[in-house]
Amino acid sequence: MHIFDYSFLQNGLIPAGLFNITTDIYTLRAMASDRKTNFNDVFTELEAIAKVQSVKSSNAIEGIITTDDRIKAIVNGNSAPLNHSEQEIAGYRDALAEIHTGYANMDFRQPDILRLHSIMMNIAGYSHAGKYKEFDNEIIEEDKNGKRHVRFHPTSAADTLEEMEQLELAYLEARDNPNINQLLLIPCVILDFLCIHPFRDGNGRISRLLSLLLLYKNGFDAGKYISFEEQINNRKGNYYDALQKSSQGWHVNNHDYSAFILEFITTVYTCYKELDKRFAVIGSKKVTKQARIEATVLNSLTPISKADIGKILPDVSATTIEAVLGKMVKNKLISKVGTGKGIKYISNGTTDSLVGIIKTNTDLDSTKEKTLKEKYSITK
């Protein structure tokens, strides 16, 4: 039987490798809070975009996919699901909405966890929706040769209820301990939940929903505006490697949370950093449309499509976006990734050119220029 004990976190010390990133998260959180007060409409736009990306990415991690148009239609309630995959997608949509609107009245308690699972699985008609597993399960992986291997043996079905009870109580005790940093506690709890693997199906998706729940309840809500699930999907190789490292020896209480904590915190930081960059672009309405398009692409952490740019800059036409991207490719500021309808664009790392772009497109004094450079995260 695993022993759930988070007292090792109560000394208040943050490992050296995590100190800078956690400090940055708290700084970026404060900035986001101030901006939300003054630019609520911008955050409303970002939340609508992030919902679609979150539903798409969390299901894609599990191999549940459909077209982008269908995802958007389902998330926005413009279409009923047409097949089983889309029913799964609609279920995650509803469970995510429950987190977004009701997290203040929820907690890491078994009734809430079971209810989330029920909401997520009901549309697809699963009889085990909202119920713990009745049979033992195993986490299987497939190697490059197509051979399957058992990656991890989760808690047995017979012990699941007791271990979930112990996990809940351990979390509530640690949550109320003022000497424990909640940002470090959350990934430990999520790792333990994944090692128990309490459900027959949907454990990964529920773990991401619970991550958001605990982050929101502790004031870290960047995942509402920049998809937390999309960042995990972008880094899923690192995510699963960290999960495997930190779960080794879990059953005999001889495991190390460090790798998973670092990966989880990095994902949270990425959300806040991307929020900072996107807000700088959307919130700078006085800068020309051309400059905002250029800044959007150059600041993106991952390849970005024309459609993505259109979502970030809803006041800019598709024709303008296409024209600016063409010039940027010609000037070797960005490169194309992919072909056909799947083409995306990525920065070549030429940030100096953006300084010139901002100068030529706006009438700036030195103070305003410095502010824009900081907003766009430009360094020379």
N, C-alpha and C positions, 0 to 999 in steps of 0.2 A: 504494500500500500504506500502510495506516495505521500509525503508529508509536505503540506503547503505552509511555508514559513517565509515571510518577507522581511523579517527583522534585520536581515543583513543590509537592508537599505536605510535603516534608521539613523545611521551615524551622520547622515546628511552630506557625506562626501561624494562628489561626482568624479568618476575616473577621468584622468587627464585628457584622454582622447575625446571625451564627451563634453568637457567644460565649455569650450568655445561654441560648439554647435547649440547647446542648450541655452547659453547666454544670447546667442543670435535669435533663437526662437522667441525668447521672452521679449527681446527688443522689437522684432518684427510683429509680434502679437500686439504690442502697445501701439505701434504705428497703424496697424489694421483697424484697431478699435477706434482710434481718432478719426480715421478716414470714413469709417462706417457711419459715424455720427453726422458727418457733413455731406457724404455722397452715397446716401442709401440707395438711390436708383442704380448706381454703378454696381453695387453689390447684388442687387436684385437681378441684373442682367447676368452677372457671373454665376449666381446660384442656378439659374435656369440652364445655363450651358453645362455646369458641373454635374447636374442631376443626370443628364443624358450620358455624359462621359462615364459617370460612376456606374450606372446600370449596365452600360456596354462593357466596361472593363472588368467588373467583378464577375460577370457571367463568362466573358471571354477567357478568363484565367481557368475556368472549369471546362472550357471547350463548348460553351453554349453561345451560339452566335446567330446573327441574322444581319441584314443589310443596315447601313446607317440610317436610311430613310425609315425603315420599319422600326428601328430602335426609337427614333425621335417620335414617330407617330404613337407608339405604345406608351412612352414615358409621358408625353403631353396629353394622353387620353383621347387622341383623335382616331384611334382604331383599336378594336378588340384583337387579342392574340389569335393568330390563324393556325398555329400548330403547337406541338409540345414545347419546342425550344422557346417560342414566344410566350407561352404560358409561364415558363420558368423566369423569363425576363420580366414579365408583368408582376410576378410574385416579388422579385427583388425590388422593383419600383415601389410597390406598396409598403414593404418592410422599411425601405430607405425613407419614404415619406413619414412613416411612424416615428423614426429617429429624429428627422428634421423638425417635426411639429410637436412631438411629445417627449423629447429627451428629459425635460425638466421634471417630469412626473414618472420617469423610469429609473431603474438602477440595475446594477449587476446582481440581480436576484433571479432565482430559478423561474418564478412565474413569468417575469418579463422576458427571459431568454426563451422559454418554451412558447410564449405568445408570439415572439418575433419569428420563430421557426414555423409556427402554424401559419402566420400571415404569408410568409415567403413561399410555403409549399402548397397551400390550399388551392390556388388557382389551377395548378397542374394536377390536382386530384389525388395527391399521395395519401394513403391511409395512415402513414406514420408521421404526418404533419403534426408538430407540437408534441412529439413523444420521443423519449430517449430510446436508443437502440435496444432491440430485443436479442440480438445475436452479436457475437464478437465481430469486429471489423479490423481490417489491416490497411495500412497505407502502402499502395503498390506504385512502383515506378518502372518505367520501361527504358532500357539502355539503347544506345545507338544501333545495336544489332537487332532490336525488336524483342529482346528477352525481358521478361518481367521479373522483378525482385521485390521482396518485402522491405520497404524502407523503414517502417516503424510499426511496432505492435502497440496500439493504443490500450487504454484501460478496458478491461473485460466488461461485457454487458452487465454481469452480476454486480460489479463494483462501481458502475457508473453513477448511480444515484448518490451513494455515500461520498464519492470523490467530488461530485459537483456541489454537494452540501458543504464539504470541507473547503473547497475553493471559494465558494461564496462567502463563508465566514472569515476566511483568511483575508480576502480582499477588503471586506467591510472593516475589519480590525485595522488593517494597514492604511486604509483610506482615512481613518479618523486619527491617525498618528501624525502630529504636526512635524515630526522629525523625518518623515519620509517624503521624498520628492515624487509627486504624483506622475510626473512625466517619465520617470524611470519605473514606477510601479506598473503602469498600464501595460507595457510590452511583456512584463513578467507574467501578468495575469492572462494575457492573450496566448502566450506560449503554453501555459499550463492548460488552458481550455483546449488548444489544438492537440496537446498530448493526450488528453482524456478522449477527445473525438467523440462526444456524447451522442451524436445523432447517426442514424443510418446513412443519411445523405445531407449535403448542404453545410457541412462543418466549416469549410473555408469561407463561404459567403457570410455565414453567421459571424465568424470571427472578425470579418471586416466591418460588419455592422456594429458589433460590440466595441470594436476599436473606436469607431466614430462616436458611439454613445459615451464612452468613458472620456474621450478627448473633449467632446462638447461640454460634458458636465464639469470638467475642470477648466473650462474657458479657452480651450484650444480648438477654434472652429474654422480654421483655414480649409479643412476638408469639405466644408459646405460650399466653398466658392472656387476651389481648385480641387479637382477630383482626387481624393486620397487613393481610391481604388485604381485609377489610371496610373498614378505614380508607382504603385506596387506592380502593376502589369508591366510597366516600362522597365522595372528592375527585378522581374520575377526570378531570374537566375540567381541574383544575389540574395533575394528574399528566401528562396528555398534552401540555398546553401547555409544561410544563417540559422534557419529553422532546424536543419539537420544537425548542425554543430551544437546548438544549444539544447537539443533534445537528447543527445547522447548521454546515457547514464541516468535518465530522468526517473525510471522506475525504482532505482536504488538510491535516489536522492544524491547522486554524484554528478550533477550536470552544472553547466555554467551558462547563465543567462546573457553574458556579455555580448556575444555575436548578434543575438536577436535584438537586444536593446539598441545596439548601435544601428542596425539596419532600420528598425522601426523609427528611431529618432531622426535618422537621415531622411526618411520618407516624410515625416512631419515637417522637417526643415525645408525640404524641396517644395512642399505645398506653400509654405509661407513665403519662400523666396519667389516662386512663380506668381503668387498673388501680388507681391510687391511690384514685380515687373509688369504684370498685366494692368494693374491699377495705374501705374505711371503712364501707360499708353492710353487707356480709356479715359483717364481723368484729365488728360492734357488736351482739352478741346481747343485751346488757343493755338496749338501747333497744327500745321497744315495736315491734310489727310495723307499726303505723300509721306511726310515725316513719320506719321503714326504707323503707317503700313510698314515702313522700313524698320522702325523701332520694334514693332511686333515680331518681325521675322528674326532680326538680329538678336533679340533678347530671349527667343524661345529656347528652352532647354533641349527640345527634341524637334525632329523635322515637322514642319507645319504645312497644312494644305491651304488652298484658296478658301475652301469652305470654313476651315478653322478661323482664318483671318476675318472672314465675313461675320462669324459669330462674335468675335472679340470686338470688332468695329462695325456694329450694325448700321451706323450712319454712312458707311462708305460703300459705294456700288461695286458690283463684281467686275465691271469694266475697268474701273479705276484700279482695283486691286491687281488685275491681270496686267495692266499697262505698267504699273510700278514694279511688279515682280520681273517683268521682261527687261526693264532697264537695269534692275539690280543684278540679274544674271549676266547681262551684257557687260556690266562694269565689274564683274567678278566679285561682287560683295557676297553673293549667295550661290549655292549649287543646287541642282535638281536631284531629287532622290526618287527612284521608282520610274514607272512609265504609265502612259495612258491616263485613265481617270484616277489612278493611285499616286500621281505625282505629288511630291511634297518638296519643301524648300528648307535648306539649313544654312546657317551663317558660315562664311569662310573664316570668321574670326576677325574681320576687319572693322574694329570698333572706331578707329581713328576717322574713318570715312563718315561715320554717323555724326561726329562733331561738326564736320563741314556741312553735312546735309541740314542739320538743325540751324546752323548759322545762316545758310542761304535761304531757308524757308521761313525764317522768323526774324523780327526786328528785336534783337536782344541786347541788353547791356550785359556787362560781365557778370553781374550778380545773378541775373535770370539764366544766363548760359550755364553758370555753375550749378544752379538748381536743377536744370534739365539734365545735365550730365549725371547728377546724383540720382535723379529719378530713373534714368535709363541705365543706371549702373555702368556708366562709361568711365574707363580709366585710360590715361595716356601714358 
